[in-house]
Amino acid sequence: MITNFSLNDTTQMEILKHLEITSKLLNKVGTKLSGTQKECMIYAMPDLGIAQNATRMLGGFYTGACYS
């Protein structure tokens, strides 16, 4: 699940699409590893943007978001 606290600019709206995929993948992994239904929470903040570390960004973890 994603809670959007971003400013909804063009870049952030594009990133939110990718965060939705990240959310679904984290749900699947958490569920599989625990054996019970799990749901991640992603909070997109106003400073949501491209990660400075390309590996982090390619992994679906952008700067300006809180993942739990």
C-alpha positions in Angstrom: 0.0 0.0 0.0 1.3 3.5 -0.9 0.4 6.6 1.0 1.1 9.6 -1.2 2.4 12.7 0.6 4.3 13.9 -2.4 3.8 17.1 -4.3 2.5 15.2 -7.4 4.9 16.7 -9.9 5.5 14.9 -13.2 8.6 13.1 -11.9 7.0 12.0 -8.7 3.9 10.7 -10.6 6.2 8.5 -12.7 8.1 7.3 -9.7 4.8 6.4 -7.9 4.0 3.9 -10.7 7.3 2.1 -10.0 6.7 2.2 -6.2 3.4 0.4 -6.8 5.4 -2.5 -8.4 7.9 -2.3 -5.4 4.9 -2.6 -3.0 3.5 -5.6 -4.7 6.9 -7.4 -4.8 7.5 -6.7 -1.1 4.1 -8.0 -0.2 4.9 -11.3 -2.1 8.3 -11.7 -0.5 7.1 -10.9 3.0 4.2 -13.4 2.6 6.4 -16.1 1.2 9.1 -15.8 3.8 6.7 -15.6 6.8 4.1 -18.1 5.6 1.4 -15.6 6.5 -0.2 -12.7 4.6 2.0 -9.6 4.8 1.5 -6.1 3.5 4.2 -3.4 3.1 3.6 0.3 3.6 5.3 2.9 1.5 5.0 6.5 2.3 5.9 8.8 -0.6 7.2 12.1 0.9 7.4 15.6 -0.7 11.1 15.1 -1.5 10.4 11.9 -3.5 13.0 11.8 -6.3 15.5 9.8 -8.2 17.9 7.9 -5.9 21.6 9.0 -6.1 22.6 5.3 -6.0 21.6 3.6 -9.3 21.5 0.1 -7.6 19.1 1.4 -5.0 16.8 3.0 -7.7 16.9 -0.2 -9.9 15.9 -2.1 -6.8 12.8 0.0 -6.5 13.9 2.0 -3.5 13.7 5.7 -4.3 14.9 8.7 -2.2 12.1 10.5 -0.3 10.0 7.4 0.6 9.7 5.5 3.8 9.3 1.7 3.5 7.9 -0.6 6.2 
